[in-house]
């Protein structure tokens, strides 16, 4: 399968809160990776493809959570009760990606 990503993925685990505005369902997840136009998430529930999401990404840089919107483009079950989900963001979040890159480059 060809990788058609424009932006590189950064492997990082960050907390996420999300809302499905069409159903009112709220949840929490962790990122597996992030790019300027997408997120990989691990969640304890299933989200069907095309599910719209409002997303608050917790970036531990003392700033506000990064708010963005996207849509589930793929989902797969993992062993146990977890699911891995791919979310395509509505617009590229270049400032949010810059905050994540700064976080990754910061000394521990």
C-alpha positions, 0 to 999 in steps of 0.5 A: 500500500502506498503511503500518500502522507504529505506530513511526517508522522511523529510517534508520541503518546498524548491524552485526547478527549473527543466528542462525536457531535452527531451523537453527543458521545464523549470519550478519551483516547491516547495518540499513537502518532500525530501529523499535521493532518491526522492522528492515530488513536488507541481507544477502549470503544469502537468508532465507525469510519466517517464518525465526525469528531471534535478533539482536544489534544493534551500537549504538556507544554503549559498551554491550552489543549489543542482543539481540532476537528476530524473524521474517522477514516479507518478503525481496527480491533486490537486484542482485548477491548482496545481499538486503533483508529485513524483520524483525518483532520479537517485542516492541517494543524501546523501550529499544533504540530510545532508544539508537539515537535517542540515537546519531542525536542525538549530535554527530559 
